[in-house]
Amino acid sequence: MRFLVIFLLLFSFALNFFLIVTGNIRFFILTGAAVLPIIISAYFDTKTISLVTLFGGCLCALVPVFFGASPFFIVVIMLSFLAAYIIAGESKRMFLEARVNLDSKIIQSKEIFEKLLNENDKSDNFNKGTNRESEDIENLYEVTKRMSALLKFDEIFKVLCAELKNTFEFDDCRIINIKFNRGSIQINEIYNIPIEMRINEAKTYDPKIIEIVCQEKNTLKMASVKTETEKLGFSLPRRVETVLAIPLFTEGEIKSIVIAENVRPEDFEKFAIVIGQFALEMHKVKLYELVEKLAITDGLTGLSLKRHFLESLKKEIKRSSSNRLKIAILMLDIDHFKKYNDRYGHLVGDSVLVRISEIIRDHTREIDLISRYGGEEFCLALPETDKEGAYAVAERIRVEVERENFMAEGEFTRATISIGIACFPDDGREAVQLIDMSDQALYEAKNSGRNSSCIYKRSA
């Protein structure tokens, strides 16, 4: 087709050139007048206009016939018409294809641009989300670091309160310590987080929430209180729109439950993470307290060990010296305890030690210092107590022990104790010296027949 067009075009030019050379100028002008509408007709998109223009061009082409043009001239005109029409049509087709391609590329460019905009928006949203998550992780890390540096409940509780109030929106939040007694759940302690203090009473609906959490052993998330409470069979005040109840486990058992009101549902997860971190730190605190207690406390009787007792006694002596107060020291020993152990066994002996330590606690005050000083020896320090007052305390303990029935091999048996008493500052001003004086008084009680109390007296 391309070669035919080129051929017709060249042939048409040659014939028209021939018309000019031979002096047929008017025929050449008429040919041009006819060719122009034909060329234009090829560019009209509307079929009717294109046909009318083409018909007009053909009428112009017939004019030379009326002027007596030769057949050769008519052939020249027709060939010129044909070449012009074909060239115009081909040019139009190429133009339309180019425009279609351009439109397609423009559409593709728009699609690519829109896609890039969408990707950019997604990237921005992702970056914002990532930055938000990074900030959340960093905040959680800072909270964890602050909690980890503390070893006391009160200190960690204050950090938790500050973190929750600064990070989350909620109306009320409380930590409820519970214990199980013969299958029933009892509320032990309640700490209110917004005001950072211990409160006396739980809210009326707390026991129901606690029961559900203990049964499920999982976090209770109530994003729509009205719907959830209808399912669970209890109601909440109108102001409560959401409830989050998180159990805190110790050795696989629920020891506490955190109940928060009106936390935003989208914050449930982060809120639970902070509370979970608090639970881990509380577990660490309990372990630390246990280790600390084991370091200063006798594992059998729960009384202070000798070293801790001496440190506490030195502090008490310093205080009493500044305020000119007395301190009574009692050294107590179980009579014939070795024979008791040999006859009944160490398990029975241990039960006797435990029971006597309980009797001592029952007959002393909170401010008194009590220690398991040796195998069967106990040492007591009674602040602001003189010898007479100490003797009265010693006798109450001795009489109570003498009356006690101890179970041994299916039968009851008895035990007695001897007690020596010394006093600060009358008998000494140092802790070791006072204990030595009370030990000497104990030796006198043993020599006088045991099961007695003896006050230290300086020898002449």
Buried (B, 14 or more C-beta within 10 A) or exposed (E): EEEEBEEBBEBBEEBBEBBEEEEBEEBBEBBEBBBBBBBBBBBBEEEEEBEBBBEBBBEBBEBBEEEEBEEEBBEBBEBBBBBBBBBBBBEBEEEEEEEEEEEEEEEEEEEEEEEEEEEEEEEEEEEEEEEEEEEBEEBBEEBBEBBEEBBEBEBBBBBBBBBBBEBBEBEBBBBBBBEEEEEEBEBEEBBBBEEBEEEEEBBEBBBBBBEBBBEEEEBBBBBEBEEBBEEBEBBBEEEBBBBBBBBBEEEEEBBBBBBBBBBBEEBBEBBBBBBBBBBEBBBBBBEEEEEEEEEBBBEEBBBBBBEBBBEBBEEBBEEBEEEEBBBBBBBBBBBEBEEBBEEBEEEBBEBBBEBBBBBBBEBBEEEBBBBBBEEBBBBBBBBBBBBEBBBEBBBBBBBBBEEBEBEBEEEEBEBBBBBBBBBBBBBBEEBEBBBBBBBBBBBBBBEEEBBBBBBBEEEE
